[in-house]
Amino acid sequence: MAIHQVTIEVGNNRSITIETGKLALLADGAVTVRQGDTIVLVAACGADPRPGLDFFPLQVDYREKFSAAGMIPGGYFKREARPSEKEILTSRMMDRPVRPLFPKGYKNDVQIQSLLLSADGENEPDVLAMLGISAALTLSSLPFEGPLGAVRVGLVDGEFVANPTQEEMTRSELDLVYAGLADKTIMIEGAADEVSEEQLRDALSFANEIVKKQIDQQNQLASVAGKEKREAKVNLIPQEVTDAVKECCGEKVKACCELGSKEERSNALAELRSEAADAIDEKLEGDPEQYASDIKKAFEELLESAIREELLENGKRVGGRGTDELREISAEVGLIPRAHGSGLFARGETQALVLVTLGSLKQSQTQDAITGGETEKKFYLHYNFPNFSVGETGRIMGPGRREIGHGALAERSVARAMPEDFPYAVRCVSEVMGSNGSTSMASICGATLALMDAGVPIKRPVAGISCGLIMEGDRKVLLTDILGSEDHYGDMDFKIAGTTDGITGFQLDLKIAGISIDLMYEAMLRNKTARLDILKTMTECIASPRDEINRFAPRIETIKIKPDKIGALIGPGGKTIRGITDEYGVEIDIEDDGSVRIYANDGDKMAKALEAVGAIVAEVEIGKIYHGLVKSVKDFGAFVEVLPGQEGLVHISELADYRVGKVEDICSNGDKVSVKVIDIDEKGRIRLSRRAALSEMEE
């Protein structure tokens, strides 16, 4: 197979190269995508559908290997294990924009694997992998309705930058990951330093122009190296089943949707579905088991159609709200007595209980940086979604991809409001108590409440809300604060978080093949109005961070020492500092600039630890009297330790105000003596006098 490649200019003298025909030749479609010395491989394969599946089994997996950065993994096995959080988040970002571009009803297995081959520590590989999945699917025989483009946009010194370097991202006010078709957005994700809706809209337009170039080059590559597309076989429900379900349940489904609570609606729909299955079985001829599956699918389609049509024709939502109306909101703080901060946020039946814990900076979250970038996080947020939150049973296990993704969205949205110099590691844990739409946004609101309850001096409160969309041809309806059913049967879930001053986090997911930037801007303004209403309710609960941190949180004292004293404080093998922490039950953090932070839950322990640290790092002063310990005795005098690790010489002539015959007549090893510092020479040698100390003490 011949090797083909295309190059895409993205501005700032940067280019991306897509190449095919050299690696992974047995895959249905495979490419490498390169920017600088960062190279990502993406390979796509397909298989026949598995019997009985009622969903599209698309699998996307992105992995980073230490060898890409010239590193060897730690641990005994020296081998990469389960995927990291970054790998999971990148897999999700690759999956979400391509999923809507497969034919509706397509049930064939599709698997995409992406591997980081080279990491230069300067160019991020995630957007390259997103571009690579589009190119690999475009070249393959799979019925992919692309290509699409993907780009990261930063805002550096007031200018938009495409695929900024990691150094540029440290100065950027915006981190936007954008994927779309020409003039249509499919997915966005990212965070910002309170940018306006207008700035975000302009960033989308900037990204769109680069995406058009990427699409053109992929089409050019496909014209010379692409495979013929196979026919998409979709599983259709027999028309007689669809007609029978509609005849039996059409009006009753609408009545169920008008019920007030999620539980009432779910129970009524389940009962109706069961009744319909019994009634329809008698009318249809053939395999009852096959029809049972078809009846279930037909009922779901009828329910989807009913919800969408009521909105498009009458603007009528499930539960009866207006399209721009928020559900009832409540906020509460201080629920959990021993947590350092707690907040409960509820919006309708969605509830998030968030707990905050403060710890020393040693408890910051560290991560291996194969691709460079951030290696430590002082603020992190974990999101948990138990089965009871939706009134169901299921496997109880660790966090899945969805939980990690929702937690990351909430974390980056709140992180932009955290104080930069706060001397604590801060962990938020969101426990979803009830779920009926936008639990990630409720987690943001709950985290803000809990942080203020803990006394964390956040810049401004942050709130989040989701906007949905129902669109059929030229008809469309935007929905504020979507329910779970409106998310499931709708076309868009556009989450935006921010403060009164601007946007801090965002995420767009679509089930359709893109929407216009103008429509996205309209949704942003809709979200802004709702966000300000939510912030008003939250600040009525707690207007600002408490004046002091929670009484159960560790107290902190910071002292400054000379950097050359750090070694003395740490001690050989960490012995000295470990002795202090073990004896007084405190934690100590030491920075390279000599900043020493001591964390303690008890005032007496803090005072004793400060005294111990002060004694170790103190400087010997000329003219000061010390009560020292005799460390060794010589014929000419005694060496006395006046401060930990700092000794001086008391010459035999300075031991007393009379002639001393033998040093042992005055002191021995281990004796405690009072001495005065009479000189420190240019080499740091300390001269001491017992005679001068006694004379001064008598006076």
Disulfide bonds with the S-S distance in Angstrom:
none
